[in-house]
Structures are given as C-alpha cells and as structure tokens.
Amino acid sequence: MRPAIDTALEDDWRDGPPTDPQTAIDTPYDADADDTDTLPPPELDFPPVPEPARDTATDEPRSTGVGAGTDAPRADAAVPRPSFLQDEQAPSIWRRPMVRLALVITLVVLLALLGVQLLVKERDRVAAAQPGMRPVLEALCTVAGCSIAPLRQIESIVIDSSSFSRVRGDDYRLGFSLKNTAPIDVAMPAVELSLTDPQDQPVIRRVILPAEFGARSDALAGESVWTGSLALTVQADASAQRVAGYRLLAFYP
C-alpha cells in the first residue's frame, strides 16, 4: 500500500497550471487501488485465415505446404540458381576430351623441338660420347646447315712433356707431348711458344697450329698421348740474344 498524502497538497498540485509535463496528469490518485493493477493488453488485429482448399473427390483438406493458404512447391519444379553457381557447375573447356588431346599433342611437339635444339647445340659432344648417333646428327645438320667437329675440351688436354734446344746457330728444335685425359676424343689444340729473357719476360711469341707441328688428325683419341717436334729458327738480333727460357701453352684458337 502507498503512504497517505495530504489532501490539500494534492488538490493544489492538481489545480496548478499545466506548464510542466510532469504535473499535467488529470488522473486522480486512488489510494485504495492495488499496485498490481496493470493495463489491459492491446488488441491485435490479425488478418483472417483462409480455409484450406478441399479435394473435390474426398472432401478432405488438401495439404498446403509450409504456409496456410499457399500451395507447396512441386518436387520436380525447376529451382532457379544464382548465376555464379551456374558458372561453377558448367563444364570447363579444359576438361573436354578434344581439348586435352590437343594439349597433349602440343606438349609432345614442343618437347621434340626442344630435344632437336639441344642435339644441334651439343652435336659435337653427343657425337664424341655416342658415336652411334653420328648419322642422326649428320642428318640434322643437313637440315640445320651445321657441321660436326671434334669436341673442344681444353681442360682435358695436358702438355705431358716438352723440350726446346739449340741445334746450331739460330736453329732450335721444339718437342712436346700432348695427353688427352678424357675417355672421349677431343679436338687437337694449337700451342703457343713464348721465348723469355733472364727475367722470365716474353720477348718472342709464336702460335703453332696442328698442321704445322705435324698432327695428322684434327682429333686426339681418348686417354692417348701424341708426341711431335718442330724445327724453329730464331733471328740473330737483340731479342734472340736475350732468350734464356721458354713457355708452352695449349689452347684452341
């Protein structure tokens, strides 16, 4: 129960001007009213529910599916799908048999062309390592306009021994041995002869080709040694007077 309030103060409060929203209340206070009284619930206006359709043969309500008054969708009805889902389910062009066959044929052709290009580039090495491939390489070179030469592999050539001595007057004789340390044939190198002074500085240089020092072949067989000699003449001038030693170098010009 609420506490009692002075009646005179309550009348003055009700009779005051309605300037304050909190004082503009015309409902009289009922001291005997119960605090548990609540406002009645608002009336809700729902639309009328239509009666379900009935089957004319059995006079029974027909199933309306999910919502009242609506027909349920048929199971065999086509359900529309978003465009992005339709694109995902569409067969890819790369999975078609003819497209895959064309890709495989293209790949094989490209690999074959790559193999032919490598054979043409490394023809000398392949011919030295696989002599049975030489006819195939010659046929390729006929089309590509190339030729097969002995393999140039200077790191396999070693000057096994050498000598340089005076014969008489200004005549000297150069002798040397070339060794092929590789198991395959390599091209015969040229040699460079450098005559040096007492300070080991070169005063005369000369390049000697295989044809000049008597090589009968342009290739040096695998793991073999070739020995040759060559007669040289050094002009009697100031440079010849200062010759005290020599150096020999094998290289490919």
Steps between C-alpha positions, in 0.01 A plus 500: 500500500623850416539755791227756562544845349355825631172572310555877490843468344362254247221742396745787461724287286214398267365856471834648397560619139603219263838656418703203611445171313549317828208689663254469206341181632119507539463149627406519870700297738312209646652402830294182514623380162717194501857538376465179305244652258636505147380642173290267285691339214462672165270344251684352202335505164599184307382442143249223459643159423356359180357155507716230347408371160313173498527211264183470296518119496548434874382835646817505718734792551777509245858536628610859459870458578686742725261795529125506536323596180805438282570209271815296573764499223513187289800271544569490127473875457820669376658708775679808368870520595726803523714572197830445683391150603401421144846606379667270751296200389554568130757258346844661453637522148831350621321177601368424157663191342592672174655796681706267720615302198608819324695609810679165521595511132627857537708404804657205318586715197659768719707242689615350170605841370687568823682167469598574139629842602714349775637238262599766247663716766692216666562304179877483548472367855229250409697373201810452717312327784262297279658416165186310398308831498727650237275409199201660671701811580627521144141484374399779738796711391398453138170669581637755749807589292761404762797263516641254752850571630712339772405604851692798632583420863828671581487403869560140393824586314823486697853574373663187633858596409685759291850604395659796323864475397748664264611286205752737342524872453150646497328163454303349789285190542177491698367167619186437713241236587125564525292271720123465489371416849134464391353163396362653178665656196571873520619751244873536448612835649745758378803595708649836585877523538636792703875562522599682820797707616696450824224691690240249365343769286381389150703647214370285210161330460383263230178299451547157344194332347452119494576486128837671562624265772403190300167389647336264250154520653288778636400287800697351786375158603372447851764429766780510242828690463623670186868593463644735239791729427560811297814677370508876561731780402557799723637811327839616628405839644490663838188306598661167415803584708280543806316162472556303818191274525161415349136433590253276315123530517229287335179679396226513239530801268 
